[in-house]
Amino acid sequence: MPRWCWDEDEPLFGDVESPAGGVAIAGCSALIALVALLVIGPALV
């Protein structure tokens, strides 16, 4: 699991094993995917 969404010493999203942590990680991944789409999208057009 990539750890660039939070600091290991001070987790921004709390316990990764908790449902809230899973939602936060999914949201972080979705945000990065959206940014990648915005960057790559115009190049594909």
Buried (B, 14 or more C-beta within 10 A) or exposed (E): EEEEBBEEEEBEBEEBEEEEBEEBBEEBEEEEEEEEEEEEEEEEE
